[in-house]
Amino acid sequence: MMKVPLNIEVNKKMTKNYSDTFFEEIKLLAKFPEKSQLEGLKIHKEAAPSVIQAAQSLFDKGLISQRDGGYLTDSGLETASHLHHVLIALK
């Protein structure tokens, strides 16, 4: 297997294309159960503003059923499943 040197400058530019909210969305989406629409999350008013904003963004994208969490929608369930596969591969 050939090793490819990691270009740090390119990687920094790539991560700058993603907002902090994007990463908060990923973390929040990863907390939902992978295979169940019967379990959800409740984001409390005391939660960090970044978490509240992430939940709002996931709701706006149609991935969760409520602005403050709720359940994964069909699209959210599929997206969370893909995310879980990525996370498993990166462990």
Sequence and secondary structure as in RCSB ss.txt:
>XXXX:A:sequence
MMKVPLNIEVNKKMTKNYSDTFFEEIKLLAKFPEKSQLEGLKIHKEAAPSVIQAAQSLFDKGLISQRDGGYLTDS
GLETASHLHHVLIALK
>XXXX:A:secstr
       HHHHHHHHHTS HHHHHHHHHHHTS SS SS  EE  TTS HHHHHHHHHHHHTTSEEETTEEEE HH
HHHHHHHHHHHHHHH 
